[in-house]
Amino acid sequence: MACGALVQLRDRRVDFRIRDVFIPDPEKLLLTLYGDDILQGRVLDLSDSGDEREAYAVVAVDGLEEPVIVPVKQIRGIL
């Protein structure tokens, strides 16, 4: 992008991907923007911790390639 084009960007709204953000770290950015969002998924497995309060659930979430692992005590509801 030429220097003149850079000047034309000032005070303009632009589009970009989260993965292209340099500062702050994209993971921190996602937590700030979406950290309190609620995800839904299907429990695939449970840990065998011996103590229900310390158990974890392996959950498949639509749109994610890998399942997530969540403490059972943090599950907000059952659908």
C-alpha positions, 0 to 999 in steps of 0.5 A: 500500500502506497504512503498516500493510501495509508493517509486515506485510511485514517478515521476509516472503518476497515475489515480484517481477520482476528488471526491477523491482529498483531497486538494484543495477542489474538487469544486475549482479544477473543477472550475479551470479545467472546469469553462470556459467550455460551457454547452448546455441545454434546458430551462425548466422555467424562473423566474418571476423577473419582470426585464429581467436583473435579470431573471433566467433560469432553464436549463436541461443539458444532463448528469446532474441529476438536472437542473441548474439555470443560470442568463438569462444575462449570456446565450451566445446563442440560438441554 
